[in-house]
Amino acid sequence: MNVEKFNQKPLKVGWIKAVLFDLFDTLLLIRSDDNFAESCLRNIHRFLNMNGINVSFEDFRHTYSKVRKHLYERIHRKLEEPHFTVRISRVLRELGYECDASSPIAKGAADAYCEAFTRYVHPDEDAYFVLRRLRKSGYKIGIVSNFAIPECAHHLITLYGLKNLLDAVVVSAEVNRRKPSPEIFVAALNLLKVDASESIFVGDTPDIDILGAKNIGMKAILIERRKTSFKADVKPDFMIKRLREILGLLKISSP
């Protein structure tokens, strides 16, 4: 959809002090040609087997799926985000192993997930360029991400050279709140020391990114990563196909 046709009014850039982004499928893309979830679970299972948890992969996967389903029923209802280690500790207890979320086994399992997940993630081709241009133009830059392993999100941000271009990163499991809850957005805005009315949010999911941002008074840009539809109350202010289109909306010229 063409940006100019989608919007009735141009973006007034003078009042914008900060641009915030979703992380996955916005700045960092997840390969869709493989079943990364299966690979991540197999890596966890290998780690557990190497550390004395002797269960079959089929039993582990079945129990993991059951625990995840129960957890996500509460997560979606309460908009909470417990750390991934909580999930692992509950899986292991279901399998007959006493394991606390703070144990080395649970933490190691989270690291094993991250190790496999990293192989399926790569930066958007425009990510570094856009962040660098925004910073050079004086904007504060932040990330608000739903992810149960914040250490992994920070690792990926550093791995792809984005860390030094960011002023704030808030990952849901760090604050036990996930988008579209207002609290996670407010946490990022407080770190940036800007008001919602002075900020714009860029994300790929209407009912999470766009709804959450608009509910606290931010302008919202939807990047179309896939065919999507949205209700009138979560309609984005702008739609783009590529990250670099943000520079045009903000009237930032390319070098």
Secondary structure, DSSP 8 states (H G I E B T S, - for coil): --HHHH-SS---GGG--EEEE-SBTTTEEE-SSS-HHHHHHHHHHHHHHHTT----HHHHHHHHHHHHHHHHHHHHHHT----HHHHHHHHHHHTT----TTSHHHHHHHHHHHHHHHTTEEE-TTHHHHHHHHHHTT-EEEEEE--S-HHHHHHHHHHTT-GGG-SEEEEHHHHT--TTSHHHHHHHHHHHT--GGGEEEEES-IIIIIHHHHHTT-EEEEE-SS-----GGG--SEEESSTTHHHHHTT----
